[in-house]
Amino acid sequence: MRIAFIISCLFLLTGCASKTVVDSIETYQQAPSPRIQENPLKDELENLPEIDGKQITIAVYSFTDKTGQRKPADNIANLSSAVTQGAEVWVIDALGKAGNGTWFEVLERIGLDNLVKERQLIRNTREVYEKENPKGPTPLKPMKFAGLILEGGIIGYDSNVAVGGAGARYLGIGAQGEYRVDTVTVVMRIVSVSNGKVLLSVATEKSIASTRVGTDVFKFLDLGTKLIEAETGFSVNEPVNYAVRAAIEAGVVELIKDGERRGLWKFKQKVHAQSIKEEKNVPITPIVKKVEKVEKPKVKPKIVVKPLKKITESTSKQPEPIKQLPQSLKCHREIYTVTNRCVDSIEDLKVKTRHVDDIPNPELGLFSVCNKDNMCFLSAKDLYTYEAYVFYRDYQREKMNTFQR
């Protein structure tokens, strides 16, 4: 019975091992097609609020490996570096994608020597082939300079920060699992070009987990004359490059947030459509301001004297009386209708006029006006009142003549 159990376990392990071998061969023969690697912190970078202002021009010169660490190996001296030597590409990528590309304008500084050589080649070529132009060779546009520089690097790689596992064995059949945790640390800072002051500095770290799981059979049969041995397993190692990229992107996100907290820049406030709709539905309350009465400066009015209208047949007709007289005033209806002057009688209308000749000292008046008959009055009001009196007097006379006829 025991032998049958061991044999069944052996076939089971052999089947798992054969399946693993077949999967490995298929992966080798039919390798997956290349794919676009997404940012580890894609959501955090894209969901950053937009900057309230223009893009920040920034330059990245280097972001090197400062750890000096080599890949961990148990039995050999490994000369390969533990982390990537080109981390600046991940820094440029994170800066360019922050806030959907609305935060930073990154300038090329990693390949500055190549850029300068290419510009010199363009300049020399134009001087040769465009020297006959009237204005000479086409000048090359100047390179753009940055106001900020991002410095830093990978400053730490700690291996075997946590190591552990578990296993069990019974009658020569066992299973075990192991894990190991490493840590990579990244530090970056933003420096002002104008004064060399370090404006912001941040440090981030990312854990790198590795696991291994396996089973095996090791058993002697027939009094130790026969040996059965089989094993299978697999391991998963988190890519160090992925961890470094995630730590760099976390550092860029934290730099932007820390700069906003310190007042170096501001986030652009988004206006939600719901709040706009609510504001539109709010009734508008008119604001009534108390306007103080301002006294106008006294200005001598410009007087234009018009000749009296001749009484014609059209004027001889009695005009229609007005529908409503001014309230709280005692007016002669007919006089008011004809002359638009509110008086009790025609004598009252005549009395209200003052001739300059009737005034002892006419120089005391503000001004004097005269009509076409050289009759002068102390004020324009007196002149207009006299004209109204003459107009009504002629109107009365014409009316009487028409009645006698």
ABEGO torsion letter per residue (X at the ends): XAAAAAAAAAAAAAAAAAAAAAAAAAAAABBBBBBBBBBABAAAAAABBBBBEBBBBBBBABBBBAAGBBBBBAABBBABBABBAAAAAAAAAAAAABGGGAABBBBBAAAAAAAAAAAAAAAAAAAAAAAABAAEBBBBBBBBBBABBBBEEBABBBBGABBBEBBBBBGGBBBBBBBBBBBBBBBBBBBBAAAGBBABBBBBBBBBBBBBBBBBBBBBBGGGABBBBBBBEBBBBBBAAAAAAAAAAAAAAAAAAAAAAAGABBBBBBBBAAAAAAAAABBBBBBBBBBBBBBBBBBBBBBBBBBBBBBBAAAABBBBBBABBBBGBBBBAAAAAAAGBBBABAAAAAAABBBAAABABAAABABBBBBAAGBBBABAAAAAAAAAAAAAAAAAAAAAAAAAX
